[in-house]
């Protein structure tokens, strides 16, 4: 099954990593959600991509500098659509979406949150529908050490022999190359090695179409409606 992951929700149209963005992605037909987890100053796991608040909130500081109560006074903005919404806790996200028939890609953005993330995923019965990912190999290595039953994905620009060896060493399941580096030949090799392949960094429709045509198994995309339309046209 090809998985259309709404990247931080339908983040082309709604404030990223917010309930409005996730619901919009589902409404557009996405069968997966991708999101990012960080920890606040008072230890709350929240959904937020950047280390700093400036790009999507417009103020200085970071998630780790603020308590969750303080972050709730702020607003996540989508400047393209002039919309805004609240920062969501990871547990609230699981409460609203874990029961749905969706695939989930949970990206770890901070160190030392692996155990707490896994504990919440277990509490909400997410093991079979979740892949835990990171650009930091040590994070997914730790996830595998804590609970080998969880699937992990390694986010990176491209995969050389060393990165493939690293994934093999932990029994990782998903390779996540940047869309600009995806070719049909590479996807064929990765599939032959037994990996699921999910493209990220899909900045425009040309990259989206190329990655899909190269045979990837899924894609994180800000505009799930356009990907679904293209998939329908290809049928």
N, CA, C and O of each residue as an XYZ file, in Angstrom:
940
protein
N       0.840     -1.205      0.000
C       0.000      0.000      0.000
C       0.875      1.256      0.000
O       1.778      1.393      0.826
N       0.598      2.166     -0.932
C       1.318      3.434     -0.954
C       0.750      4.342      0.143
O      -0.466      4.471      0.282
N       1.639      4.967      0.918
C       1.193      5.828      2.019
C       1.449      7.291      1.683
O       2.584      7.707      1.449
N       0.379      8.049      1.665
C       0.442      9.504      1.509
C       0.465     10.105      2.910
O      -0.571     10.214      3.567
N       1.644     10.489      3.355
C       1.777     11.099      4.675
C       1.562     12.609      4.565
O       2.342     13.302      3.912
N       0.526     13.109      5.190
C       0.337     14.556      5.272
C       1.454     15.117      6.156
O       1.487     14.859      7.360
N       2.356     15.874      5.561
C       3.594     16.324      6.201
C       3.334     17.471      7.159
O       3.086     18.604      6.748
N       3.397     17.152      8.454
C       2.975     18.100      9.497
C       1.509     18.460      9.275
O       1.076     19.569      9.588
N       0.760     17.516      8.734
C      -0.598     17.755      8.270
C      -0.566     18.277      6.841
O       0.438     18.139      6.141
N      -1.651     18.865      6.422
C      -1.684     19.499      5.096
C      -1.081     20.892      5.248
O      -1.781     21.902      5.162
N       0.230     20.924      5.475
C       0.880     22.154      5.935
C       1.053     23.216      4.859
O       1.474     24.334      5.155
N       0.732     22.877      3.609
C       0.707     23.905      2.576
C      -0.437     24.881      2.819
O      -0.367     26.043      2.421
N      -1.485     24.403      3.470
C      -2.723     25.165      3.573
C      -3.106     25.561      4.997
O      -3.930     26.456      5.185
N      -2.526     24.914      5.990
C      -2.912     25.146      7.386
C      -1.661     25.254      8.248
O      -0.586     24.834      7.822
N      -1.778     25.808      9.450
C      -0.605     25.912     10.325
C      -0.041     24.524     10.647
O      -0.769     23.654     11.126
N       1.241     24.321     10.388
C       1.832     22.995     10.473
C       1.789     22.415     11.884
O       1.876     23.133     12.880
N       1.652     21.090     11.933
C       1.662     20.349     13.194
C       0.569     20.786     14.160
O       0.759     20.749     15.376
N      -0.560     21.196     13.628
C      -1.707     21.563     14.461
C      -2.893     20.680     14.104
O      -2.894     20.010     13.071
N      -3.899     20.686     14.965
C      -5.079     19.857     14.716
C      -5.750     20.218     13.398
O      -6.198     19.335     12.668
N      -5.823     21.503     13.092
C      -6.476     21.905     11.846
C      -5.731     21.354     10.644
O      -6.356     20.980      9.652
N      -4.421     21.296     10.713
C      -3.623     20.786      9.607
C      -3.776     19.274      9.461
O      -3.872     18.763      8.345
N      -3.798     18.567     10.569
C      -3.974     17.112     10.514
C      -5.350     16.736      9.982
O      -5.478     15.856      9.130
N      -6.372     17.406     10.488
C      -7.727     17.096     10.024
C      -7.899     17.421      8.543
O      -8.577     16.695      7.817
N      -7.289     18.502      8.106
C      -7.384     18.852      6.687
C      -6.710     17.789      5.828
O      -7.232     17.412      4.779
N      -5.552     17.305      6.269
C      -4.867     16.260      5.521
C      -5.724     15.014      5.379
O      -5.789     14.420      4.302
N      -6.381     14.614      6.463
C      -7.269     13.452      6.412
C      -8.441     13.718      5.473
O      -8.814     12.852      4.681
N      -9.020     14.912      5.560
C     -10.146     15.282      4.707
C      -9.753     15.214      3.231
O     -10.573     14.870      2.380
N      -8.492     15.544      2.934
C      -8.026     15.502      1.546
C      -7.772     14.075      1.061
O      -7.584     13.847     -0.134
N      -7.765     13.119      1.985
C      -7.598     11.725      1.602
C      -6.286     11.084      1.988
O      -6.040      9.934      1.625
N      -5.423     11.800      2.722
C      -4.160     11.210      3.163
C      -4.435      9.998      4.043
O      -5.343     10.023      4.875
N      -3.657      8.941      3.863
C      -3.794      7.763      4.721
C      -2.665      7.656      5.732
O      -2.471      6.615      6.360
N      -1.919      8.756      5.881
C      -0.860      8.817      6.874
C      -0.647     10.239      7.361
O      -0.998     11.205      6.684
N      -0.065     10.350      8.547
C       0.292     11.651      9.116
C       1.744     11.591      9.563
O       2.172     10.623     10.190
N       2.497     12.633      9.236
C       3.866     12.790      9.712
C       3.909     13.981     10.641
O       3.318     15.021     10.351
N       4.611     13.836     11.769
C       4.719     14.942     12.706
C       6.024     14.849     13.484
O       6.745     13.857     13.381
N       6.326     15.888     14.265
C       7.605     16.034     14.949
C       7.377     16.227     16.441
O       6.426     16.892     16.851
N       8.260     15.640     17.254
C       8.094     15.712     18.705
C       9.299     16.385     19.351
O      10.450     16.043     19.080
N       8.998     17.354     20.215
C      10.000     18.019     21.045
C       9.504     18.061     22.490
O       8.346     17.748     22.767
N      10.393     18.453     23.411
C      10.031     18.538     24.821
C      10.111     19.985     25.301
O      11.061     20.703     24.990
N       9.109     20.399     26.057
C       9.073     21.754     26.596
C       9.959     21.881     27.838
O      10.525     20.901     28.323
N      10.058     23.085     28.325
C      10.851     23.369     29.518
C      10.364     22.563     30.713
O      11.170     22.142     31.543
N       9.052     22.342     30.813
C       8.487     21.592     31.939
C       8.221     20.129     31.594
O       7.466     19.451     32.291
N       8.843     19.644     30.520
C       8.843     18.216     30.259
C       7.704     17.680     29.427
O       7.572     16.464     29.290
N       6.868     18.550     28.861
C       5.733     18.094     28.062
C       6.189     17.834     26.628
O       6.898     18.651     26.039
N       5.783     16.706     26.074
C       6.073     16.415     24.673
C       5.047     17.114     23.801
O       3.842     16.932     23.976
N       5.531     17.920     22.854
C       4.651     18.679     21.969
C       5.074     18.451     20.519
O       6.174     17.977     20.235
N       4.165     18.805     19.615
C       4.428     18.663     18.189
C       4.932     19.990     17.640
O       4.195     20.974     17.566
N       6.205     19.994     17.257
C       6.815     21.227     16.753
C       8.069     20.835     15.991
O       8.869     20.033     16.473
N       8.243     21.395     14.807
C       9.381     20.996     13.965
C      10.661     21.731     14.312
O      11.663     21.101     14.651
N      10.645     23.044     14.233
C      11.876     23.822     14.379
C      12.343     23.872     15.831
O      11.544     23.780     16.762
N      13.639     24.018     15.998
C      14.167     24.244     17.345
C      13.727     25.602     17.851
O      13.411     25.769     19.029
N      13.711     26.580     16.939
C      13.335     27.944     17.312
C      11.901     28.260     16.922
O      11.321     27.608     16.053
N      11.336     29.270     17.574
C       9.928     29.622     17.385
C       9.699     30.628     16.268
O       8.557     30.861     15.871
N      10.759     31.224     15.759
C      10.619     32.396     14.902
C       9.831     32.141     13.623
O       8.953     32.934     13.283
N      10.120     31.054     12.901
C       9.533     30.869     11.578
C       8.013     30.742     11.616
O       7.325     31.389     10.827
N       7.483     29.929     12.509
C       6.034     29.682     12.475
C       5.251     30.437     13.543
O       4.024     30.517     13.474
N       5.958     30.993     14.539
C       5.249     31.750     15.577
C       5.604     33.229     15.534
O       4.773     34.083     15.842
N       6.849     33.531     15.149
C       7.218     34.932     14.989
C       7.823     35.562     16.211
O       7.803     36.786     16.347
N       8.369     34.750     17.122
C       9.030     35.316     18.293
C      10.329     34.567     18.550
O      10.557     33.493     17.993
N      11.173     35.134     19.389
C      12.446     34.516     19.699
C      12.258     33.387     20.706
O      11.202     33.245     21.321
N      13.317     32.586     20.856
C      13.266     31.502     21.830
C      13.015     30.166     21.168
O      12.926     30.067     19.944
N      12.902     29.134     21.997
C      12.704     27.777     21.508
C      11.630     27.080     22.322
O      11.177     27.600     23.342
N      11.226     25.907     21.871
C      10.271     25.102     22.633
C      10.839     24.808     24.017
O      10.131     24.892     25.020
N      12.127     24.462     24.059
C      12.753     24.085     25.330
C      12.886     25.249     26.303
O      13.116     25.030     27.492
N      12.743     26.486     25.819
C      12.829     27.672     26.683
C      11.516     27.975     27.388
O      11.476     28.792     28.307
N      10.431     27.312     26.956
C       9.101     27.678     27.426
C       8.365     26.486     28.031
O       8.567     25.343     27.623
N       7.514     26.771     29.004
C       6.615     25.747     29.516
C       5.469     25.561     28.520
O       5.262     26.395     27.638
N       4.738     24.474     28.667
C       3.615     24.272     27.750
C       2.562     25.356     27.951
O       1.949     25.797     26.979
N       2.339     25.791     29.177
C       1.373     26.863     29.429
C       1.775     28.131     28.697
O       0.926     28.842     28.158
N       3.065     28.412     28.679
C       3.539     29.597     27.962
C       3.359     29.423     26.454
O       2.968     30.367     25.767
N       3.639     28.238     25.938
C       3.475     27.990     24.512
C       2.015     28.091     24.080
O       1.728     28.465     22.943
N       1.100     27.762     24.974
C      -0.328     27.846     24.642
C      -0.791     29.286     24.421
O      -1.839     29.514     23.816
N      -0.031     30.236     24.899
C      -0.378     31.641     24.669
C       0.058     32.110     23.283
O      -0.299     33.207     22.855
N       0.823     31.286     22.590
C       1.333     31.628     21.268
C       0.462     30.992     20.193
O      -0.383     30.145     20.484
N       0.677     31.411     18.947
C      -0.105     30.882     17.837
C       0.823     30.451     16.701
O       1.717     31.190     16.290
N       0.585     29.238     16.208
C       1.285     28.758     15.018
C       0.580     29.342     13.803
O      -0.646     29.285     13.714
N       1.334     29.899     12.874
C       0.740     30.619     11.745
C       1.089     29.952     10.417
O       2.159     29.364     10.258
N       0.172     30.057      9.485
C       0.469     29.757      8.087
C       0.296     31.065      7.333
O      -0.824     31.533      7.128
N       1.415     31.652      6.923
C       1.357     32.981      6.320
C       0.725     32.941      4.928
O       0.178     33.945      4.470
N       0.795     31.790      4.250
C       0.212     31.685      2.913
C      -1.297     31.808      2.947
O      -1.900     32.402      2.053
N      -1.904     31.247      3.979
C      -3.366     31.226      4.056
C      -3.906     32.118      5.162
O      -5.117     32.186      5.369
N      -3.008     32.810      5.882
C      -3.399     33.717      6.955
C      -4.280     33.002      7.981
O      -5.340     33.497      8.363
N      -3.815     31.822      8.418
C      -4.530     31.042      9.425
C      -3.611     30.765     10.604
O      -2.389     30.859     10.485
N      -4.205     30.422     11.747
C      -3.404     30.149     12.929
C      -4.090     29.105     13.804
O      -5.296     28.880     13.699
N      -3.303     28.476     14.663
C      -3.822     27.434     15.539
C      -2.866     27.269     16.715
O      -1.843     27.951     16.793
N      -3.205     26.354     17.635
C      -2.433     26.150     18.851
C      -1.422     25.022     18.709
O      -1.610     24.109     17.906
N      -0.351     25.088     19.493
C       0.587     23.979     19.611
C      -0.112     22.834     20.340
O      -0.834     23.054     21.313
N       0.108     21.615     19.861
C      -0.583     20.430     20.366
C       0.391     19.555     21.156
O       1.551     19.412     20.770
N      -0.077     18.971     22.258
C       0.751     17.991     22.946
C       0.729     16.683     22.162
O      -0.225     16.393     21.440
N       1.781     15.907     22.313
C       1.851     14.612     21.646
C       0.724     13.695     22.134
O       0.143     12.945     21.349
N       0.424     13.763     23.420
C      -0.639     12.892     23.936
C      -2.008     13.294     23.389
O      -2.813     12.424     23.056
N      -2.281     14.568     23.292
C      -3.548     14.989     22.693
C      -3.648     14.520     21.247
O      -4.701     14.058     20.807
N      -2.555     14.640     20.518
C      -2.532     14.149     19.148
C      -2.905     12.670     19.090
O      -3.720     12.260     18.264
N      -2.304     11.876     19.971
C      -2.603     10.446     19.994
C      -4.047     10.196     20.410
O      -4.690      9.279     19.899
N      -4.549     10.990     21.318
C      -5.932     10.833     21.767
C      -6.910     11.051     20.606
O      -7.915     10.349     20.500
N      -6.617     12.013     19.747
C      -7.533     12.362     18.653
C      -7.342     11.511     17.399
O      -8.261     11.389     16.589
N      -6.149     10.917     17.231
C      -5.872     10.260     15.954
C      -5.479      8.787     16.050
O      -5.498      8.090     15.036
N      -5.128      8.297     17.226
C      -4.615      6.931     17.320
C      -5.641      5.879     16.925
O      -5.271      4.813     16.433
N      -6.916      6.159     17.132
C      -7.950      5.167     16.820
C      -8.282      5.116     15.330
O      -9.033      4.244     14.893
N      -7.741      6.023     14.567
C      -8.076      6.095     13.147
C      -7.233      5.118     12.322
O      -6.129      4.742     12.714
N      -7.770      4.727     11.198
C      -7.087      3.793     10.310
C      -6.087      4.570      9.459
O      -6.329      4.851      8.285
N      -4.959      4.910     10.080
C      -3.925      5.722      9.452
C      -2.554      5.144      9.754
O      -2.380      4.366     10.693
N      -1.589      5.537      8.942
C      -0.180      5.250      9.219
C       0.440      6.515      9.819
O       0.053      7.632      9.475
N       1.401      6.326     10.716
C       1.997      7.461     11.410
C       3.515      7.415     11.313
O       4.134      6.372     11.527
N       4.106      8.559     10.987
C       5.553      8.729     11.019
C       5.857      9.766     12.090
O       5.515     10.939     11.943
N       6.499      9.328     13.164
C       6.769     10.187     14.311
C       8.255     10.507     14.339
O       9.083      9.632     14.594
N       8.586     11.758     14.078
C       9.995     12.156     14.004
C      10.476     12.716     15.332
O       9.856     13.620     15.892
N      11.579     12.181     15.833
C      12.178     12.643     17.077
C      13.118     13.807     16.784
O      14.067     13.675     16.012
N      12.839     14.946     17.411
C      13.627     16.150     17.154
C      14.554     16.522     18.311
O      15.466     17.328     18.128
N      14.342     15.956     19.486
C      15.159     16.262     20.660
C      15.807     14.993     21.192
O      15.285     13.897     20.983
N      16.941     15.127     21.877
C      17.561     13.950     22.504
C      16.798     13.519     23.753
O      16.095     14.312     24.379
N      16.953     12.260     24.093
C      16.457     11.709     25.357
C      14.935     11.781     25.522
O      14.432     11.884     26.641
N      14.217     11.727     24.415
C      12.756     11.646     24.504
C      12.253     10.281     24.030
O      11.048     10.029     24.026
N      13.163      9.413     23.636
C      12.769      8.148     23.028
C      11.866      7.324     23.948
O      10.819      6.839     23.518
N      12.264      7.166     25.201
C      11.501      6.320     26.118
C      10.105      6.870     26.364
O       9.131      6.117     26.401
N      10.010      8.182     26.531
C       8.700      8.780     26.793
C       7.796      8.725     25.568
O       6.587      8.529     25.694
N       8.377      8.897     24.387
C       7.601      8.778     23.155
C       7.069      7.356     23.007
O       5.894      7.160     22.698
N       7.924      6.373     23.223
C       7.497      4.982     23.103
C       6.435      4.625     24.143
O       5.508      3.870     23.851
N       6.569      5.158     25.334
C       5.574      4.872     26.377
C       4.193      5.359     25.972
O       3.199      4.666     26.187
N       4.129      6.549     25.386
C       2.838      7.070     24.938
C       2.312      6.287     23.738
O       1.116      6.008     23.653
N       3.193      5.935     22.821
C       2.756      5.129     21.683
C       2.183      3.798     22.154
O       1.176      3.335     21.619
N       2.803      3.188     23.135
C       2.300      1.928     23.671
C       0.952      2.121     24.357
O       0.047      1.299     24.213
N       0.828      3.216     25.104
C      -0.422      3.474     25.820
C      -1.596      3.598     24.870
O      -2.719      3.227     25.211
N      -1.341      4.118     23.677
C      -2.423      4.333     22.716
C      -2.460      3.271     21.608
O      -3.113      3.461     20.582
N      -1.760      2.165     21.822
C      -1.844      1.042     20.891
C      -1.342      1.348     19.501
O      -1.968      0.961     18.514
N      -0.214      2.043     19.409
C       0.262      2.561     18.127
C       1.361      1.720     17.481
O       1.856      2.080     16.414
N       1.746      0.622     18.097
C       2.928     -0.115     17.633
C       2.817     -0.560     16.176
O       3.777     -0.431     15.417
N       1.668     -1.077     15.785
C       1.537     -1.670     14.458
C       1.371     -0.646     13.342
O       1.528     -0.979     12.167
N       1.057      0.594     13.696
C       0.781      1.588     12.658
C       1.775      2.739     12.635
O       1.568      3.727     11.931
N       2.856      2.614     13.403
C       3.798      3.729     13.566
C       5.198      3.355     13.117
O       5.662      2.235     13.331
N       5.862      4.319     12.489
C       7.300      4.229     12.261
C       7.939      5.446     12.939
O       7.501      6.578     12.733
N       8.962      5.209     13.736
C       9.646      6.276     14.464
C      10.882      6.662     13.662
O      11.687      5.800     13.307
N      11.035      7.937     13.378
C      12.084      8.382     12.472
C      12.934      9.493     13.088
O      12.550     10.133     14.066
N      14.106      9.698     12.477
C      14.944     10.830     12.867
C      16.052     11.030     11.845
O      16.428     10.103     11.127
N      16.564     12.240     11.789
C      17.793     12.523     11.059
C      19.015     12.116     11.885
O      20.109     11.942     11.349
N      18.817     11.970     13.179
C      19.888     11.566     14.081
C      19.832     10.045     14.259
O      18.915      9.521     14.891
N      20.814      9.349     13.701
C      20.801      7.891     13.739
C      20.781      7.352     15.166
O      20.174      6.314     15.427
N      21.439      8.049     16.089
C      21.488      7.577     17.471
C      20.105      7.519     18.106
O      19.853      6.682     18.973
N      19.214      8.399     17.680
C      17.855      8.389     18.239
C      17.123      7.110     17.846
O      16.509      6.462     18.693
N      17.184      6.742     16.570
C      16.453      5.539     16.161
C      17.168      4.280     16.646
O      16.533      3.251     16.875
N      18.471      4.361     16.800
C      19.213      3.244     17.384
C      18.745      3.003     18.815
O      18.589      1.858     19.242
N      18.523      4.079     19.546
C      18.047      3.952     20.926
C      16.623      3.407     20.968
O      16.290      2.615     21.849
N      15.784      3.822     20.027
C      14.419      3.296     19.954
C      14.458      1.783     19.805
O      13.744      1.069     20.509
N      15.290      1.290     18.893
C      15.415     -0.153     18.677
C      15.930     -0.864     19.930
O      15.510     -1.984     20.222
N      16.833     -0.224     20.668
C      17.358     -0.822     21.891
C      16.273     -0.901     22.969
O      16.208     -1.868     23.727
N      15.426      0.127     23.026
C      14.369      0.169     24.030
C      13.228     -0.782     23.706
O      12.694     -1.449     24.592
N      12.856     -0.841     22.429
C      11.748     -1.711     22.022
C      11.942     -2.113     20.564
O      11.522     -1.390     19.661
N      12.576     -3.261     20.329
C      12.870     -3.693     18.956
C      11.630     -3.922     18.106
O      11.729     -4.009     16.882
N      10.467     -4.020     18.736
C       9.233     -4.264     17.973
C       8.813     -3.052     17.147
O       8.045     -3.186     16.195
N       9.312     -1.873     17.507
C       8.945     -0.673     16.756
C       9.781     -0.548     15.493
O      10.995     -0.753     15.515
N       9.122     -0.212     14.396
C       9.818      0.051     13.145
C      10.431      1.442     13.195
O       9.855      2.369     13.766
N      11.616      1.575     12.586
C      12.286      2.876     12.563
C      12.678      3.237     11.136
O      12.913      2.372     10.292
N      12.740      4.537     10.899
C      13.151      5.056      9.604
C      14.257      6.080      9.771
O      14.250      6.878     10.708
N      15.208      6.046      8.848
C      16.366      6.942      8.901
C      16.202      8.013      7.838
O      16.176      7.717      6.643
N      16.092      9.264      8.280
C      15.974     10.413      7.388
C      17.366     10.939      7.068
O      18.147     11.243      7.970
N      17.669     11.044      5.776
C      18.955     11.582      5.345
C      18.826     12.006      3.887
O      17.833     11.688      3.233
N      19.823     12.719      3.377
C      19.738     13.137      1.980
C      19.772     11.933      1.045
O      18.913     11.783      0.176
N      20.782     11.073      1.234
C      20.946      9.907      0.373
C      21.603      8.812      1.194
O      22.061      9.056      2.310
N      21.651      7.605      0.643
C      22.191      6.467      1.389
C      23.436      5.912      0.712
O      23.394      5.424     -0.417
N      24.563      6.005      1.451
C      25.800      5.375      0.987
C      25.953      4.038      1.711
O      25.080      3.640      2.482
N      27.060      3.352      1.460
C      27.275      2.033      2.057
C      27.297      2.086      3.578
O      26.805      1.172      4.240
N      27.867      3.155      4.135
C      27.956      3.249      5.597
C      26.578      3.407      6.228
O      26.278      2.770      7.237
N      25.752      4.241      5.643
C      24.410      4.435      6.203
C      23.556      3.181      6.065
O      22.758      2.862      6.946
N      23.730      2.480      4.961
C      23.011      1.210      4.802
C      23.498      0.188      5.827
O      22.706     -0.583      6.368
N      24.803      0.187      6.091
C      25.352     -0.718      7.103
C      24.831     -0.363      8.489
O      24.536     -1.250      9.291
N      24.719      0.935      8.772
C      24.174      1.373     10.055
C      22.739      0.869     10.234
O      22.375      0.366     11.297
N      21.944      1.010      9.195
C      20.557      0.548      9.275
C      20.487     -0.965      9.465
O      19.681     -1.467     10.249
N      21.323     -1.669      8.753
C      21.340     -3.131      8.890
C      21.728     -3.536     10.306
O      21.219     -4.524     10.834
N      22.622     -2.777     10.916
C      23.122     -3.130     12.252
C      22.045     -3.059     13.319
O      22.140     -3.745     14.337
N      21.017     -2.238     13.105
C      19.943     -2.126     14.101
C      18.654     -2.796     13.634
O      17.654     -2.790     14.351
N      18.677     -3.369     12.444
C      17.462     -3.983     11.921
C      16.410     -2.964     11.555
O      15.216     -3.207     11.734
N      16.842     -1.820     11.041
C      15.903     -0.770     10.644
C      15.078     -1.176      9.441
O      15.481     -2.036      8.658
N      13.924     -0.553      9.300
C      12.971     -0.965      8.273
C      12.766      0.024      7.130
O      12.455     -0.396      6.016
N      12.930      1.316      7.370
C      12.561      2.288      6.342
C      13.721      3.233      6.035
O      14.327      3.806      6.940
N      14.022      3.386      4.739
C      14.971      4.386      4.277
C      14.195      5.604      3.818
O      13.230      5.487      3.063
N      14.619      6.775      4.276
C      13.907      8.018      3.956
C      14.867      8.980      3.258
O      15.456      9.839      3.914
N      15.034      8.852      1.948
C      15.914      9.749      1.201
C      15.187     11.046      0.816
O      13.962     11.079      0.704
N      15.965     12.096      0.619
C      15.392     13.338      0.113
C      14.966     13.134     -1.334
O      15.650     12.460     -2.104
N      13.833     13.721     -1.696
C      13.243     13.469     -3.010
C      14.183     13.820     -4.157
O      14.135     13.191     -5.214
N      15.031     14.814     -3.957
C      15.946     15.229     -5.028
C      16.979     14.153     -5.363
O      17.586     14.195     -6.433
N      17.184     13.196     -4.467
C      18.180     12.145     -4.691
C      17.561     10.820     -5.121
O      18.278      9.845     -5.347
N      16.245     10.779     -5.235
C      15.563      9.522     -5.545
C      15.642      9.220     -7.043
O      15.342     10.070     -7.881
N      16.053      7.993     -7.354
C      15.993      7.491     -8.728
C      15.360      6.104     -8.696
O      15.333      5.440     -7.660
N      14.856      5.685     -9.844
C      14.252      4.358     -9.926
C      15.278      3.273     -9.632
O      14.957      2.259     -9.012
N      16.517      3.487    -10.079
C      17.568      2.498     -9.863
C      17.873      2.332     -8.374
O      18.034      1.210     -7.893
N      17.951      3.437     -7.650
C      18.215      3.361     -6.206
C      17.061      2.678     -5.485
O      17.281      1.838     -4.612
N      15.846      3.031     -5.841
C      14.687      2.425     -5.182
C      14.683      0.916     -5.406
O      14.360      0.151     -4.498
N      15.034      0.497     -6.593
C      15.087     -0.935     -6.890
C      16.118     -1.635     -6.007
O      15.854     -2.719     -5.487
N      17.286     -1.024     -5.837
C      18.331     -1.597     -4.982
C      17.856     -1.664     -3.534
O      18.022     -2.687     -2.869
N      17.269     -0.578     -3.050
C      16.813     -0.537     -1.657
C      15.711     -1.558     -1.402
O      15.683     -2.201     -0.353
N      14.813     -1.704     -2.355
C      13.774     -2.724     -2.220
C      14.391     -4.122     -2.183
O      13.962     -4.978     -1.410
N      15.384     -4.340     -3.011
C      16.041     -5.650     -3.049
C      16.715     -5.976     -1.715
O      16.865     -7.144     -1.354
N      17.119     -4.932     -0.987
C      17.722     -5.120      0.338
C      16.669     -5.310      1.422
O      16.995     -5.582      2.578
N      15.399     -5.165      1.037
C      14.311     -5.415      1.974
C      13.754     -4.202      2.675
O      13.001     -4.338      3.639
N      14.110     -3.003      2.207
C      13.669     -1.793      2.876
C      12.401     -1.211      2.255
O      12.179     -1.301      1.047
N      11.592     -0.623      3.098
C      10.533      0.276      2.662
C      11.192      1.626      2.364
O      12.142      2.009      3.046
N      10.703      2.346      1.359
C      11.323      3.618      0.961
C      10.284      4.729      0.989
O       9.244      4.645      0.336
N      10.582      5.765      1.752
C       9.682      6.929      1.830
C      10.465      8.198      1.519
O      11.475      8.478      2.165
N      10.013      8.955      0.549
C      10.679     10.194      0.157
C      10.219     11.356      1.027
O       9.063     11.420      1.445
N      11.150     12.278      1.292
C      10.814     13.513      2.006
C      11.399     14.692      1.215
O      12.070     14.502      0.201
N      11.133     15.907      1.698
C      11.656     17.095      1.007
C      11.016     17.298     -0.346
O      11.677     17.716     -1.296
N       9.730     17.003     -0.437
C       9.004     17.109     -1.713
C       8.553     18.561     -1.874
O       7.440     18.928     -1.496
N       9.430     19.365     -2.436
C       9.216     20.810     -2.450
C       8.221     21.278     -3.510
O       7.639     22.356     -3.387
N       8.027     20.465     -4.551
C       7.120     20.886     -5.624
C       6.550     19.660     -6.324
O       6.928     18.526     -6.026
N       5.643     19.902     -7.249
C       4.955     18.793     -7.920
C       5.884     17.973     -8.810
O       5.672     16.772     -8.981
N       6.910     18.605     -9.378
C       7.840     17.860    -10.218
C       8.577     16.804     -9.399
O       8.706     15.661     -9.838
N       9.062     17.175     -8.213
C       9.719     16.216     -7.333
C       8.742     15.142     -6.872
O       9.091     13.965     -6.784
N       7.526     15.559     -6.583
C       6.484     14.629     -6.152
C       6.237     13.565     -7.218
O       6.212     12.371     -6.919
N       6.056     14.001     -8.449
C       5.765     13.069     -9.542
C       6.945     12.145     -9.799
O       6.757     10.953    -10.043
N       8.154     12.680     -9.748
C       9.322     11.850     -9.999
C       9.471     10.772     -8.933
O       9.704      9.606     -9.252
N       9.339     11.160     -7.676
C       9.481     10.186     -6.597
C       8.436      9.079     -6.715
O       8.743      7.900     -6.538
N       7.217      9.468     -7.011
C       6.156      8.470     -7.162
C       6.461      7.534     -8.330
O       6.318      6.317     -8.213
N       6.879      8.104     -9.445
C       7.168      7.293    -10.633
C       8.392      6.395    -10.437
O       8.532      5.384    -11.125
N       9.270      6.755     -9.512
C      10.450      5.934     -9.233
C      10.122      4.716     -8.373
O      10.965      3.839     -8.186
N       8.906      4.663     -7.855
C       8.475      3.468     -7.139
C       8.632      3.481     -5.638
O       8.669      2.421     -5.013
N       8.728      4.686     -5.029
C       8.794      4.731     -3.571
C       7.492      4.185     -2.972
O       6.464      4.108     -3.645
N       7.565      3.814     -1.704
C       6.413      3.215     -1.025
C       5.533      4.235     -0.326
O       4.414      3.930      0.087
N       6.050      5.442     -0.197
C       5.303      6.495      0.470
C       6.035      7.811      0.339
O       7.162      7.867     -0.153
N       5.384      8.865      0.783
C       5.945     10.198      0.614
C       5.350     11.120      1.669
O       4.148     11.077      1.929
N       6.192     11.958      2.280
C       5.677     13.021      3.130
C       5.517     14.257      2.262
O       6.471     14.707      1.626
N       4.315     14.799      2.237
C       4.017     15.867      1.296
C       3.112     16.908      1.958
O       2.160     16.571      2.662
N       3.433     18.174      1.714
C       2.654     19.272      2.300
C       1.289     19.418      1.649
O       0.364     19.980      2.235
N       1.177     18.901      0.421
C      -0.060     19.061     -0.367
C      -0.585     17.676     -0.766
O      -0.484     17.281     -1.928
N      -1.141     16.948      0.195
C      -1.613     15.586     -0.103
C      -2.677     15.537     -1.187
O      -2.805     14.530     -1.883
N      -3.434     16.600     -1.336
C      -4.482     16.620     -2.369
C      -3.875     16.494     -3.770
O      -4.431     15.810     -4.629
N      -2.736     17.153     -3.998
C      -2.104     17.112     -5.321
C      -1.486     15.737     -5.603
O      -1.526     15.252     -6.734
N      -0.920     15.121     -4.574
C      -0.368     13.779     -4.752
C      -1.478     12.775     -5.042
O      -1.343     11.935     -5.932
N      -2.557     12.861     -4.303
C      -3.665     11.938     -4.522
C      -4.265     12.128     -5.913
O      -4.652     11.158     -6.563
N      -4.341     13.361     -6.360
C      -4.842     13.625     -7.711
C      -3.924     12.992     -8.753
O      -4.393     12.396     -9.723
N      -2.621     13.124     -8.548
C      -1.670     12.533     -9.504
C      -1.757     11.009     -9.494
O      -1.716     10.380    -10.551
N      -1.874     10.416     -8.320
C      -2.019      8.979     -8.226
C      -3.270      8.492     -8.960
O      -3.260      7.447     -9.610
N      -4.333      9.262     -8.843
C      -5.585      8.898     -9.511
C      -5.417      8.974    -11.024
O      -5.921      8.117    -11.751
N      -4.717      9.986    -11.494
C      -4.485     10.144    -12.928
C      -3.635      9.002    -13.478
O      -3.804      8.611    -14.633
N      -2.726      8.463    -12.671
C      -1.827      7.409    -13.120
C      -2.493      6.033    -13.170
O      -1.967      5.108    -13.789
N      -3.631      5.900    -12.527
C      -4.312      4.603    -12.484
C      -4.953      4.249    -13.830
O      -5.566      3.189    -13.963
